[in-house]
Amino acid sequence: MNWTLDRATLRALLPAFSLVAVLAPIFFLQPATFSYFGIGLLLNLAVPLVLATLAQLAIITANDLDLSIGPFVSLVACIGATLLADRPLVGIAALAGCVLLYAAVGALVEYRQIPSIVVTLGLSFVWNGLAVLLLPTPGGASPAWLTSVMGYQTPFVAAPILWSTVIAVLVHLLLMRSSFGVRLRGTGGNPRAMRRFGWSLVRGKALLYGIAALFGVLSGLCLLGLTTSADANLALRYTLLSIAAVILGGGEFIGGRVSVIGAVLGATTLTLAASFLAFLNVSPDWQVGMQGAILIVVLSLRVLLQRRGGQR
Amino acid sequence: MVDAHALGKPQPLPSGAPPALIALEGIGKTFGRVKALADVRLEIRSGECVGIAGHNGAGKSTLMAVLTGVFRADEGTMAIEGRQVSDFDPNAARAAGVRCVFQELSLCANLSVAENMSILHPALRGHDWRRRATRLMLEQLDAIFPGHGLKGHELIADLTLTQRQMVEIARAFTVVSDPVKLVILDEPTSSLDAHTAAQLLAFVAKAGERGIATILISHMLGEIVQAAHRVHVMRDGRVAAVLPREAISHDAIVAAMGQELDAHAVPATRREPGNGDARATPAYQWRLGPDARARIDASRGEIIGFAGLAGQGQSEALLAIYEAATKARERVAFVAGDRPRDGVFPLWSIAQNLDIRWLLGGRGKPNTSARPFGLIPRVIDRRAASALTNTWTERIGIRGASSAAGILSLSGGNQQKVLFARALASDAQLILMDDPTRGVDIGTKRELYRLIREEAARGRTFIWYTTENDEFAHCDRTYVFRAGRVTRLLHAHECNEQSLLAASFADTEEAAA
């Protein structure tokens, strides 16, 4: 009994270990980064990725995979830089429409039993196409309020850390602690049991996809606030990064096993890894490979932990 | 049909007695062409424990699914405490106080013990739901399984199967806002040890005193004998017999389960063993199971049956034999019963599905041992392949589509014929069959039986696992499985329905101990 608890704890701590493993050499190589501004700079782009990761996490909770979150975040940024800036009401309506559409897609995936990968892969082109239609060339302008929110200097702790922590705690309470969230996770854990006890899976999946869209919208707006202008291809990398971050944070592709705090740590680790390699003057081409290497190392560790548990 | 139905007729109610908790009348349910339930009547009164026995596929689980609102009956009526209900779904069942412990458990492995409470109880919400859920769950666990050692925050995925079953059972008895009036226990002790199983049965008796009715479904007939006030024996989707308290015994239940088949038992079509010297030394011998305790041997031209209740290790034994035979370079083929999962290649044509096993064999050179997947790719002899397909399509009688059509254009029975042809058209001398006639109509079955006998006469050996007891009439010898072990070997002359049932349930008490 003790052993299983230890293993569970170890597993839960793995994302934190990987964060420290990336953070320590950064502080060692560049002691100047160990400061308010240094950390702010390092983690500058963490918040949008954290939000995109949570969007992915909502989908993975339902045993699905979202291959369209990157293009969706880009589309939101483009809506923000055009419609939302010029005609706020139309912009808000467009964003709300996107969320509803996502929820409808979730319901459709469950109702018709289509593989989510196929549906979201198709949608990724739709989102990308819409973004190009809205903003054929990079540009547009972030609404002033958005820029000032994202540029706000929080006291004592750098803004990205504060935002990430607040988001992590809130979503943890919603998805991991509340009875509402527990039932949503149940849809991923044992759909058949949920149906037997009278819960609607269509409704559950629609809710999870809707939550994912909500985080996608927040992610796109944050990204826009940081970059101040948009581009139809702004966040394409987020699709794979967000999946990587969820898995890095202790999530599993099937079975509804996810960890919100782990996923936030995972997203932070991946952001840091990129900054770290930039410090070392490693070209961006290699950064993706390096992120992949981190992922492989952490996942191997996890498999090792499971193997040892299995042997017992 | 024996007059079992007459036995099930309602006793005249003592006047003034409260209406039954749940009364089913004439319930029928059909899946496709299979009649899963027919004209079932069942009455449950508060505080009683009703045992339900029956062989696999007798309709027990379907009946429970109707009682819990998971399936809607096609015909018949249902009354709860005297009121007719028409719209019975899981929520209505919960409101009526019906709970179920499902055979294959309905816990979410990614949630904790306490969190799993929220799935059964929609009323668990608000800021302290977790604390209340933990308290209720622990109280119930303490009441049923004192000394369980759980704390409530453990993930189900980290628990043993026994602990999971304990949680599933305890959860069914917890009360948040809807009352508990009837708890259905579907094979509740399948992964409990003797100690916890005894705790459960003691609790069921105590719950009965408090007015909670239970339905106990179990292959451990000893448990039913001990706990039930009344036993309904099901057979082919019907209630074949109702045994009152004083008539319940192990033998009476087994007899009732076999009753119907005896009425029109299949005339056993015996055949002579393939060749005279078959008895001398068996051509095949395997040692299986834990510590290789089970010894199974087979001669050329023999048909060996694997019997017992479903899931007692027969399929595993077949796979182990397949593995051993492949390693020993025997020419072996496998006929799968679960067609969609491990039988057909759904996107391939009928011909491609048929000749795949033949392609893996040592074509045209019957004496060389099979070389699956040679290193050098060889060109397929299309003419030979299509000749083979034509021969077998005709011989086995595959009807309904041309051999170039997709396999899914065939009916289930014809798909199964293709799988048989796949094995028989190959060079295999040993053919393993994993419940191959599941969901196949009787006409097709007869054709397949004939084919198996013909091929056995030519010296092929068959090992045949089936859940249909009358098929053992075609077997020379039958091994009976129980909990992964061979418990009995029946020779053809002693292999009838009664002795099969007796052997399947033989060591029930031992297995529980």
Contacts between the chains, C-beta under 8 A, distances in Angstrom:
chain1	res1	chain2	res2	distance
A	1	B	149	7.5
A	4	B	154	7.9
A	4	B	158	4.7
A	8	B	155	6.8
A	8	B	158	6.3
A	177	B	130	7.2
A	179	B	118	4.7
A	179	B	124	5.7
A	179	B	125	4.7
A	179	B	126	7.8
A	179	B	129	4.7
A	179	B	130	7.8
A	180	B	125	7.5
A	182	B	111	6.2
A	182	B	115	4.7
A	182	B	118	5.0
A	182	B	119	7.9
A	183	B	118	5.9
A	183	B	119	6.5
A	185	B	108	7.3
A	185	B	110	6.0
A	185	B	111	6.4
A	186	B	108	4.5
A	186	B	110	7.9
A	186	B	111	6.1
A	186	B	115	8.0
A	186	B	116	7.9
A	186	B	118	7.7
A	186	B	119	5.1
A	188	B	110	6.7
A	189	B	108	3.1
A	189	B	109	5.7
A	189	B	110	3.9
A	189	B	111	5.8
A	190	B	106	6.5
A	190	B	107	6.7
A	190	B	108	4.4
A	190	B	109	6.8
A	192	B	106	7.2
A	193	B	102	7.7
A	193	B	106	3.4
A	193	B	107	6.8
A	193	B	108	6.4
A	193	B	119	6.6
A	194	B	108	7.7
A	194	B	119	6.4
A	195	B	70	7.8
A	195	B	90	7.9
A	196	B	68	7.0
A	196	B	70	5.3
A	196	B	90	6.1
A	196	B	100	7.8
A	196	B	102	7.1
A	196	B	106	5.7
A	197	B	90	5.7
A	197	B	94	7.4
A	197	B	106	7.2
A	197	B	119	5.6
A	197	B	120	5.8
A	198	B	69	7.5
A	198	B	89	6.3
A	198	B	90	3.3
A	198	B	91	4.2
A	198	B	93	8.0
A	198	B	94	6.7
A	199	B	119	7.4
A	255	B	109	6.3
A	255	B	110	5.4
A	255	B	157	7.8
A	256	B	108	7.0
A	256	B	110	4.3
A	257	B	110	4.4
A	257	B	157	7.5
